[in-house]
């Protein structure tokens, strides 16, 4: 049985892993570049045992979203969650305002 049959997202995962490592190596600020490399390696290793296709697809989406936000704002760190204006304090929790790309960030778990 081929590895693609075992994991149909393998090529996507490898694409994003390579792209994020390449981005980290070419980032202008050395501290931020090191953060990108460390974060990429840590999160991909943490998630390498995932088998559920929905979980894998969610992690690929997260990698893509974080990459695009980092490129757009030129900031590699995750953006903080957003609470809508005039929201009642009791209604605001990190769980209900956490962006989709923040699921792997330990600060939000």
GIBEL-V199801 format. One record per run of one state. SS is the DSSP state (A for helix, B for strand, O for the rest). FROM is the first residue (numbers start at 1). TO is the last residue. If there is no record, write none. Layout:
ss:SS from:FROM to:TO
ss:SS from:FROM to:TO
This chain:
ss:O from:1 to:2
ss:A from:3 to:6
ss:O from:7 to:9
ss:A from:10 to:26
ss:O from:27 to:29
ss:A from:30 to:46
ss:O from:47 to:52
ss:A from:53 to:73
ss:O from:74 to:88
ss:A from:89 to:91
ss:O from:92 to:93
ss:A from:94 to:97
ss:O from:98 to:99
ss:A from:100 to:102
ss:O from:103 to:105
ss:A from:106 to:108
ss:O from:109 to:109
